[in-house]
Every structure is written in C-alpha cells, then in structure tokens.
C-alpha cells in the first residue's frame, strides 16, 4: 500500500482530474441523499479482503456516491449556514493533506503552524481585542465553544477553593447555537436560558442574574453572547453584556461562529461593538471566511488562561515542551491533542487574494439578504417575519402550515433545484414555522432568489 507503482500514478491522475473538474465547474448539481440500502444496492461490497481496485472504487464514488451529497457551495443551497470555500483554499487543502503535517506542536509542524498563525493574527485584528490576544484553529464551533468554556471554568475554579466542589453555571439566550447547550453537557455545567430569541439585552441579562439564588450566583462563572445567531443573524447587545460581565467578574464568551466573518464588512461592523471586550470568541472560517470544512477557531484575550486549562502532560510529550520554547504549540489552547493544520487553506487563500477580496465577498452576502428582503416585500404571497440581519432572512408563505414548508423543501430538493429549509421563530409565547435564507456564496444571484420565491406561489 505504501509503494509507488503504476496504479498509484494512474490513480493520482484520476484524482487530480476530478478535483480540477470540480473546482473549475460552474454547473455543480445540488445532489440529494439516498437511503443506505439504496446506496448499498448500487455499489455492493466495497471493503473486502482482496480490495476492489482503485479505478473501480473511484468510479463507484463518481457515479453513485458523489451525487448523493449536497454541495455546501451550491449557489441555491441557502439552508442552515452553507459555505463557499474559495477555489484556492480547496486546492491548498489537497496540499495540506498531502504534506502529512501533525499540527499539535511547533517541533513537528513549524512551517504549517507559522502559516496558521499568520491567518490567526489577521482574524484577531478584526475583533479589536487588546495586544496579547491570540487563538487557535479547531474542528468547528462546537470544539471552539467547548475549549473556551473549559478555560473559563478552570479559571473560575482556580480563583476560589470553594469552587472546586461546585458545579459551574453559565447564562445564554434561547437564540444561542445548539452547540452551547451541547458543550455544557460535555463540560458538566448547567445553563440558564434567557427567554429571548431576539437580541440578548443588558437589562434582560441583569434581570436573569438577579433572579438567581445566592448559591446559583456563586456557581455562575460565564455568559455566552452571540455575534450573529444561526437562526436569524441577530447580534446580541455585546457592549451591554461586556459591562455586566466586568461588573460581576464573569467570563464573557462570544459565539460568532457564523457572524464573525461580518467583522470584515464596513456596513455592519459597528453592530459588533463590545466584542473587543470579550474574554474569548468563536469564529468559524469554514462559514463566512470561505475556508473548506472543517475549520473553526477560538480566540482568547489572555491565552495563558487557556494554556493553563488545556496543556496536556505526559513523559512522551516532554520533548515537545522543550522544543516548544521555540514556537507556538496549538494543542495547548484547545481540547484536541492530535490536529491537522486546518488553518493552512485559509492562509493560502488570504495570501493569494488579499483581504480586500474577502471583504467584498462578505458584503455581497449582506447585499443578497437585502435583495431578498426587497423581493419578498414586492411579492403578494410571501412576507418578512423580521428585517434581514447579516445574511439571514426569515419569511413566511402566507397561509401555509408547517407541513406545507416541509413538502415544499423536499419537492425543490428532489428536483435538484434548490435546498431551502424551514425553521421556527418565537413570537410571543408560540413558535411559528417559517422559511429561511442564509447567504454565503457570492455567486448566488437575484434571479436565483426570485425563482425560489416563485416556487412558493
């Protein structure tokens, strides 16, 4: 398996042709899933004692398996938070894989980690955090949020001996990403939810803190604000939350996994006022910074606090610590030991294109959301649920029930036309099923949006 032969060379050519075709294509099909039993019937047994051969396996992938996926960069994939990695980043992801770099310690991955750190410095500069702030690339927002909250919890525990035996508690809103609640389970901490899916305001946070019992107040160590909710692109009152956290001596974490890319956009950057006062920030470059999956990031105001929480010890790691005096060890600042240098494709694309091109692409997403809002206002069968925020648009089809949205989603997806999924929005004390756009891909057009809305008529 590890020798170079003619089959390997041939397979390399096939692979490169596939990649070149994929990267240069402007007519990618949206794809649709099949049931596991359907795929099994199409491809048969693929993992066998003797192997089925690279050429045959690749043909199975190309003919049956590749088309059972939904490309996140399709211009009419407007569901969830899609992605649109640059072609330069996709190509350099091949280089990242082929280079076989272990990105945990400087001793092994100095060149790759240097490149990651160049990209990270640019990201930190977008936040406006003070000198000394720095971060590390993770597998995504969940790992970044978890890394930040574990650092916050360990800092809280070290501040007072009585906290060692207490279960920690954090506050966030119901509009926060699902990963905040998920990582709280992993970290074994409790979550108090402020009952608002809209902007989490200073007053609501203070009211929630004041409603806690004295024991709960002792257990409270962090507040998680959101810099662009996944559901609606809403930015919390970051300035007000920062003031409360500073007054109450609480760690302030901002989950800007989706919205963080908008820090590049002059048109909306002012909405993030206060993010520079955070103790930690999550940003996902694989969302609005046009990097391939998977690439998240966590940034700390005081990285040494994260190092105190995450640095791993072991006799087999001592050599890395000695050599680490010469450079940055990413594994010391997040939950994973083994890691690929997943920030490399972002670095290459930034180096190739320059940050101005990135700014233009992000502004395009915001512009598309405003365009969608205008089209919705002009059509009699749909209406806005709320004004567009960042690149998210919530709208309803007048007269539809929840099942109508579901049927419409599957119908458009089945035909290979578009993927737009419903969500729920809380109005008063009830949740309403509505439809939602999220624009990331700058290649999406006004005509794409118009055609999708017209399928609802």
N, C-alpha and C positions, 0 to 999 in steps of 0.2 A: 504493500500500500504506500510505502514511503519512497519508492524508487521512481526515477524518471524513465518513462518509456513512451512509445509512440501513441498509445491510447491516452495517456495523460496530456500529451501535446495536442492531440485532436480534441480532447475534452476542453482544454483551455481555450482553443479557438471557438468552439461552440458556445462556451460560456461568455466570452467576450463579445461575440456576435449578438447574443441575446441581450446583453447589457447595453450595447451600443444601440440596438433597435429600440429597447425600452426607453433609454434616456433621450433619444432623438425623436421619439414618436410624438405626434400631436393629436392622435386619434385613439388614445387608450380606451378600451371598453371598460364599463363600470364594474362588470363582473357580478356574480351572485353566488351565494353558498348553495351547496347541495348537502343532503344528509350523508352521514358517514357510510351507511350501507350502499348508497348510490356510488360514492367515490370508490368504495372497495370493489364494487362490481365492474367499474371502469378500468381500474388499474391492477386488480388482483393482488397477489402476494409480492411485496417489494423488498422485504427484508428476509433473505434466505441464506442458507449455509454457503452456497456457491456464488451468490450475488447474481444480479440480473444484467450487469454491464452498464457502464456509464451512459452510453449512447441511448440505450433503451429507457433507462431511468429518466434521462433528460427529456426524452420525447414524451414520456408519461406526464412529467411536470408541465411541459409546454402545452400539450394538447388537452389535458383534463384538469390538472391541479391548479395551474396559474389562473385559469379563468373562474375558479371557484372562490376567488378573493375579491374584495372590494378595494381598489387602489385608493389610498387616502388622499392622493393628489389629483384625483379626477375633478375637473372644474365644476361638475354638477354634484359632487359629493359635499353636501353642506350640512351633514349630520354631525352630532356630537361636537368635538373640536377636531376638525380634519387637519391635514398637514400638507405642506407643499415644499419638500426639500429641493434646494437648487440642484441643477444637474451637476455642478462642480462638487457639491457635497456628496451626492450619490456616488460619483466616480471615485472620490477620495475615500469613501467608506470601503471600497474594494482594496485600496492601498492599506487602509487601517487593518483590515482582516489579514491581508497577505503579509503584513510586516510582523505579525505574531508578537506584539508588544504586551507585556504584563504591566499594566499602568498603576500598580499599587504603590511602588517605591521608586524614588529617583535613581537608585542604583541600577535598576533594570530598564527603566523607561524614560531616562532623562530627556531625550530628544522629543518624544511624544508628549511628555508632561510639560515641557517648555512651551510647545505649541498650544496645548490646552490652556496654560496659564496666560498666554498672550490673549486668547479669546476671553478668558475669565476677567482679565483686567478691564477689557472693554465693557463687559457686562456690568461689572461693579461700578464703572464710571457712569453708566446710565442711571443707576439708583441714587447717586448723590451721597452715598454713605461716606462717613469720615475716613481719613487716612488710616490705613491698617486693616480695613475691611477686606475680606477675601473669601473665596469659595472654592467649590469642587464640583465636578460633574458627577451625576448619579444616573441611575437607570430610568428615572422619571420623577414625577411629582410626589408620588406616594413615598418613595425612598427618601426624597429630599425633605418632605414634611416630617417623616419619622426621625430622620437624622437631627433635624432642628429641635424637635420637641424632646428627644432624649437628651440632647445637650442642655436644653432649658431645665429639664427635670433634674439632671445631675448637678447643675449649678445651684438649683434651689435646695437640693438635699445637702450640699456641702456648706450652705450658708448658715445652717442651724441643725444641731444634732437631733433635735426632736423630729425633724422632717424625715429622718432615716426610716422611721417606722410608720410613716403616714403614706397613704395613697394619694398621689397628686391629682389635681383638678385643673381643667382649662375651660375657658369660655370662648365660644364662637357662635355664629348665627346659623339658622337652618339653611341659609343660602350658601354656606361653605361647601367645598367639594367633598364628595363621599369619602375621599382618602383621609380627610382629617379625622372622621369618626373611625375609619378602619385602622389607622395607625394608632389611635388611642387604645384600641383593644390590644394591639401588639405590645404597646408600652405599658399596659395595665394602669391606665389613668381614666378618671371619669371626665365626662364632657357635659357642661351646662350649655344648652342652646338658647340663644336669644331668638324669640319667635318673630323673626322678620326675614323675608326672602329678598327684601329690598335693601337699601344701604344700611349697614350697621352704624348707627349714630352714637356719638359720645354719651348722650343722655340715656339712651337705652342700655348701654354698657354699664354706666354708673348705677342705674336702677337695678340691673341684674346683680351686680356686686353687692349692693346694699340689701338685697333680698336674701343673701346667703346667711346661713347660721355662722356663729363665731368659729365653729370647728371647720366648716367649709371654707371660710375666709383664710384660715391657717393653711389649708390644703391647696388653695389657689396659687398657681405659680406662673401662668401664661395666658395670654389672649391671642387668638388667631383671627386676624383680619384678612379680607380677600381683596386682591388687586385685580378685579375682573372676574366675576363669578362665571362658572361654566354655563349655567343655565341662561343668563341674560346679560353678561358683560358688565355687571354692576361693580363699581369701585366703592368700598366702604369709606367711612369718614376716617381716613388714616391719620390725619393730623389730630383729630379729637381722641382717637384710640391711643395714640402715642402719648398724649398728655395724661390720660388716665393711668396708663402703664407706668409712666415715670413717677407719678404721684403715689401709686400703690406699690411700687417696686416689683412690677411684674414684667416678665419676658414678653416682648412684643414680636410675634411672628407674622409675616405677611405671605399668604399663599397667592403668588402672582404667576402660577404655572402657565395659565393661558394668557392673562392680560399683560404679563411682563414685557412682551415684545412691543407693546404700545408705548413703552418708555422712550422709544425711538421717535415717536410721532409728535411733532411740534403741536399739532392740532389738539391733542388730548393729554399731553404730558402733565399739564397743570392739575389734572384731576387726581394725580398720584401724590399730591403734596402731603408730606408726612412720612412717606415710605423711607426716606433717608434716615429717619429716627428709629427704624426697626432694629431689633437685635438679630433677626435672621429673615431671609427672603428666599422663597422658592420661585424659580423661573424654569420653564421647560423650553429649551431651544428647539426641540422636535415639534413644537406647536408653531409659534409665531416668529421664530428665528430661522425657519426654513432649513433645519437640520434633519437628517434621517433618524428614524427610530433606532435605538432608544437613546434619548439624550435629555436628561433633566439636569438641574443644578440647584445647589443650596449655597447661599452667601451669608456670612456671619460678620457682624460688627466687630466682635472680638474672637477671632479664630482660635485663640488659645483655649477658650472655654469649650469649644467643640473637640479640640485635641484631648483635653482632659477627660472628656466623656467617651471618646471613640478609639483612642490609640490602643492597639492590641499588644499584649505581651506574650513572649514565648522564646525559648532559647534559640529556636530556629529562625527567629526574626531579629536577633541581636545584630547580625551583620548589616541588616538594612538600616537599623537605627544609627549605627556608626557611620555608614556611608551617607545616611540621610542628612547628616550635618552639612553636606554639600548642596542640598537641594530640598525641594518640596515633596512630601510624601502624601499623596491624596487620600490614601486609606485611613490616615489619622483623623479625618474630618467628616466621616460619614460611616454608615453601618456596614459597608461591604469591605472585605479584605481583598478578595480577587476582583479585579475590574479591568475592562478593556479601556483603551484611551478614546472614549466615545466623544470627546470634545474635538478630536482631530478633524473630522469633516467640516465642522463649523469653522474652525480656524482657517482651513484651506479656502473655503468659500469666501470668508471675510477678506482674506489676503488677496484673493483673485479679484473680487468685485468691488471692494471698498464699502464702508459703512453707509455712504450716501444711497447706494442702490438698495440696501436693506431698508432704510428709512422710507424710500419711495414705495417699496413693496408693502410695507405695513400701512402706510397712508392709503394705499389702494384698497386694502381690506375695509378700512373705515369708510372710505368713499362708497364702496359697494353696499355697505349696510344702509347708508343714507339713500342711495339709489333705490334699494329695495323698499325702504320706508315710503318714498315718494310714489313708487309704483302701486304699493298696497293702498295708499290713500286715494289713488285715482281709479281703483277697481271697485265695482259695487258689491262683489261677492266676498271680499275679504276686508279685514280692518286690523289696525295695530292694537296689540294688547298694551304696549307701552312704547315710548320712543326708542329707536335703536340706541344701543350703548356699545361702545367699541365696535366690534364687528358682528355683534349678535342682534338678531331681530326676532321678536316674538309677535306672532299674529294669529288671528283666528279666521276660520272659514265660517261665515255667518250661517247659523242654523245646524251646524254639524254636531254630532255626538262623538264620544271618544272612539267608538268602533269605526266611524267614518274616516277618521285620521289614520287609523291603523290600516284599513283597507287601501286607502289612497297611497300610503307609504309602500306597501307591498306591491301594489299594481305598478307604480312607477319604477320600483327596483326590479321587478320581474321582467319588465320590458327593456331593461338596460338603459333607461332614460336618465334617471336621477335617484339619489338617495337623500331624502329629507325626512327626518323622523319627528314624531310628536314629543312633547314634554308636558309637564304640569306647572301651572303658575298659581300661586296662592293669592286670592283676592278676598280680603276679609277673613272669614273663618272657613273658607272652602277652597279646594284645589280644582282648577279648571284644566281640561286637556286642550292644548293649543299646539300650533305648529311653530317651527323654529328654524331660522337660518343661522349659520356661523360661517363667515367668510374669512378664509386664509389665503386661498390660491389667487394670485393676481391675474391669472388667465381667465377666471370666471368673468362672463360678460353680462351686460344689462339684458341682452336677449335671452341668455340662459335663465335669468331670474324671471323675466316676463313669461317664458314658455312654461316654467314650473308653476307659476301662479295661475296661468290659464288652464292647467290640468285640473284645477280645483273648481272651475266654473260649471 
